[in-house]
Amino acid sequence: MTDKHRLTVVDDQGNHIMASYVTTLGTDYEKADLSGLSFVGQHSLRGKCFRQAVLYWADLSESDFDSCDFFEADLRSAVLCCTSLRGADLRGADLGTDNLGCSTDLHGADLSGALLEGTKFGGAVYDSQTQFPKDFDPNETGMVFDEDC
């Protein structure tokens, strides 16, 4: 029998966002299965840990995930339109078929080693501090370079 722990997601004011049962309770939302969750408009999750979390089909649009740790997270088919991911660690994350366009903010984000096949980047914003996988050219994807933002 597997031990499951109830993981409750709340905002900074303590308002309930959702609950999920996870087999391993790590730091913050590490390894949590948050598939299909709607985080739309959340601005209180800065710096949280989503290492190896499953966010398949999750809607993270119009939310603030600055400095969050998404190392090796499963973000396939997630909606990230107008999401702020400034300084986020997305190393090794699977972003396949994600929609990162619509002015998603990737200033200073680390996407080295990320799986980006099928990811829609049109309109996503990056700067000179944004790190990409080897041989990835953001200019060929419709991304916008913005050093001043």
Secondary structure, 3 states (H helix, E strand, C coil): CCCCEEEEEECCCCCEEEEEEECCCCCCCCCCECCCCECCCCCCCCCCECCCCECCCCECCCCECCCCECCCCECCCCECCCCECCCCECCCCECCCCECCCCCECCCCECCCCECCCCECCCCEECCCCECCCCCCHHHCCCEECCCC
